[in-house]
Amino acid sequence: MSKGLLAGVLVAILVIGGGLIWWMNDDNSEDMNTSTNASQMTEMDDMNDEMQEQDIVALAAGNESLSTLVTAVQAADLVATLQGDGPFTVFAPTNAAFDELPDGTLESLLEPENQEQLAGILTYHVVSGEVMSSQLSDDQEITTVQGGTLTVDIRDGNVYIVDAEGGEAMVVTADVAASNGVVHVIDAVLMPGS
């Protein structure tokens, strides 16, 4: 066999072998990706199931951006209420929403002598029954557990909740399921008015 023919055979073997290795790795990587995607989907489903097994208070306590709300719920002595059977719909202000209150407002509300006022503000964020975002419509009025009314304003593809004073909060995360209701995270604190 001539050297040229031998070299050609070796090149052919290397090309075919390399192609087979690439094909096997590519096939395996698809299997691995499928396996990884399936694993991630299962993980997400498990997390969603876990969240649905938590009541509204536990759900909020597990979310760092709702820690101020949890502190306020504790100060207002509403933990047992929001752990009840419900179902409840809670419009949950983020920590940043509480930070937007005028200076000293939150600190004042957390004082024991203002517990009743704080409870009134917090229950103004709670609706009896489970109201999913798909059930909200423009200009809809919602009666809160506190007895006041909130108005839904849908514009530019966003849902806003308007309070008695005309202040509005945008829903930033909707339909977070809990064992005793649903939470909609909002970017402002709603005020019931005087």
C-alpha positions in Angstrom: 0.0 0.0 0.0 1.4 3.4 -1.0 2.1 6.1 1.7 -0.5 8.4 0.0 -3.2 5.7 0.1 -2.4 4.9 3.7 -2.6 8.5 4.7 -5.9 8.9 2.9 -7.3 5.8 4.8 -6.1 7.2 8.1 -7.7 10.6 7.4 -11.0 8.9 6.5 -10.9 6.8 9.7 -10.3 10.0 11.8 -13.0 12.0 10.1 -15.6 9.2 10.4 -14.5 8.4 14.0 -14.7 12.1 14.9 -18.1 12.4 13.3 -19.3 9.4 15.3 -18.0 10.8 18.5 -19.6 14.2 17.8 -22.9 12.5 16.9 -22.9 10.4 20.1 -22.0 13.4 22.3 -24.6 15.6 20.6 -27.2 12.8 21.0 -26.2 12.4 24.7 -26.3 16.2 25.2 -29.9 16.3 23.9 -30.7 13.5 26.3 -28.9 15.4 29.1 -30.7 18.6 28.2 -34.1 16.9 28.1 -33.3 15.3 31.4 -32.1 18.6 32.9 -35.2 20.5 31.6 -37.5 17.8 33.0 -35.6 18.0 36.3 -36.0 21.7 36.4 -39.7 21.6 35.5 -40.2 19.0 38.3 -38.3 21.3 40.7 -40.5 24.3 39.7 -43.6 22.2 40.1 -42.4 21.0 43.6 -41.7 24.7 44.6 -45.2 25.7 43.4 -46.8 22.8 45.3 -44.8 23.8 48.4 -46.0 27.4 48.1 -49.6 26.3 47.6 -49.3 24.3 50.8 -48.2 27.4 52.8 -50.8 29.8 54.2 -50.6 33.5 53.2 -48.5 34.5 56.2 -45.9 31.7 55.7 -45.8 32.6 52.0 -45.1 36.2 52.8 -42.6 35.3 55.5 -40.6 33.2 52.9 -40.3 36.2 50.6 -37.6 38.7 51.6 -39.2 41.6 49.8 -42.4 41.2 51.9 -40.6 41.3 55.3 -42.0 44.7 56.3 -45.5 43.5 55.6 -44.9 40.5 57.8 -43.6 42.7 60.6 -46.7 44.9 60.3 -49.1 41.9 60.3 -47.4 40.7 63.5 -47.6 44.2 65.1 -51.3 44.4 64.1 -52.0 41.0 65.6 -53.4 39.7 62.3 -51.2 36.6 62.0 -53.9 34.1 63.2 -56.5 35.8 61.0 -54.5 35.5 57.8 -53.6 32.0 58.7 -57.3 31.1 58.9 -59.2 29.1 56.4 -60.1 32.0 54.2 -60.0 32.0 51.3 -58.5 35.5 51.2 -57.0 37.7 48.5 -54.2 39.9 49.7 -52.7 42.9 47.9 -49.3 42.7 49.5 -47.1 45.8 49.4 -43.3 45.3 49.0 -40.7 46.6 51.4 -40.0 49.4 48.8 -43.7 50.3 48.9 -43.5 50.8 52.7 -40.3 52.8 52.2 -42.3 55.3 50.1 -44.6 56.3 53.0 -43.9 59.7 54.5 -41.0 59.7 57.0 -41.9 58.3 60.4 -45.3 56.9 59.2 -44.4 53.2 59.4 -42.5 53.6 62.7 -45.6 55.4 64.1 -48.0 52.7 62.8 -45.9 49.9 64.4 -46.2 51.5 67.9 -48.6 49.4 70.1 -50.9 52.4 70.7 -51.6 52.5 66.9 -52.3 48.8 66.5 -56.0 49.4 65.6 -55.1 52.0 62.9 -52.4 49.6 61.5 -54.9 46.7 61.5 -57.4 48.9 59.5 -54.8 49.8 56.9 -53.7 46.1 56.5 -57.2 44.7 56.3 -57.9 47.3 53.6 -55.4 45.2 51.6 -57.4 42.0 52.1 -60.5 40.8 50.2 -62.7 37.9 51.3 -62.6 35.1 48.7 -60.0 34.2 46.1 -59.8 36.8 43.4 -57.5 35.8 40.6 -56.1 38.5 38.2 -58.2 37.0 35.4 -61.3 38.0 37.4 -60.3 41.7 37.7 -61.9 44.1 35.2 -61.5 47.8 34.5 -63.4 50.1 36.9 -64.4 47.1 39.1 -65.0 48.0 42.7 -63.8 45.5 45.4 -65.0 45.6 49.0 -62.2 44.9 51.4 -62.3 43.1 54.8 -61.8 46.5 56.4 -65.1 47.6 54.8 -63.7 50.1 52.3 -63.6 50.0 48.6 -60.7 49.5 46.1 -61.1 50.2 42.4 -59.4 48.3 39.6 -57.8 50.4 36.8 -56.4 48.4 33.8 -54.2 50.4 31.4 -51.2 49.9 29.2 -51.4 46.1 30.0 -50.9 46.7 33.8 -53.4 46.3 36.6 -53.6 49.1 39.2 -55.5 49.1 42.4 -56.8 52.5 43.4 -57.5 53.4 47.0 -60.0 55.7 48.7 -57.6 58.6 48.5 -56.9 58.2 44.8 -53.5 56.6 45.4 -52.7 53.7 43.2 -50.6 50.6 43.4 -49.5 48.5 40.4 -49.7 44.7 40.6 -46.1 43.6 40.0 -46.6 39.9 40.7 -50.1 38.4 40.3 -51.7 35.1 41.4 -49.3 33.8 43.9 -51.2 30.8 45.3 -51.4 29.9 49.0 -53.3 27.2 50.8 -55.9 29.7 52.0 -56.1 32.2 49.1 -54.0 34.2 46.7 -51.5 37.0 46.9 -51.0 39.8 44.4 -47.8 41.8 45.1 -48.1 45.5 44.7 -45.7 48.5 44.6 -47.5 50.9 47.0 -49.3 50.9 50.3 -53.1 51.5 49.9 -54.8 53.9 52.3 -58.4 53.6 53.3 -59.0 57.3 53.8 -60.5 58.9 56.9 
